[in-house]
């Protein structure tokens, strides 16, 4: 029995040594095989993607763009009575024309207050909230002074 056990131990040690040698040998051959395989396979050439320029198409100019306040200035040096003029906002053109008439009969300071008030109403009035149609409906039939007062009231409520 001792002989059999010794033989089993010898065969086990021999198998272990052979396995270690085999693994060690395979471990060294593997990079060489990978290098050979890598040199045989097609190589990927790196290059930069072509740069494309953005195509900018000119926007057609809108002839009837809505402006909250047309670019106007008060023409008087002293305060005038233009803020008592009733604004016709039944259409965009009528609104712009009304503001042109008002600008001819107010000072630069008065027109600036009206302009700021109109912009504030367009942006912050809960009845308007940026809507062009509702803005014109809100402004229609009111005087410049009424709109300045309305904007002042809205500002006071927001504080």
Secondary structure, DSSP 8 states (H G I E B T S, - for coil): -HHHHHHHHHHHHHHHHHHHHHHHHHHHHHHHHHHHHHHHS---------------------TT---SS-S----BSS--SGGGSB---SSHHHHHHHHHHHHHTSBHHHHHHHHHHHHHHHHH-TTTTT-HHHHHHHHTT-BHHHHHHHHHHHHHHH-
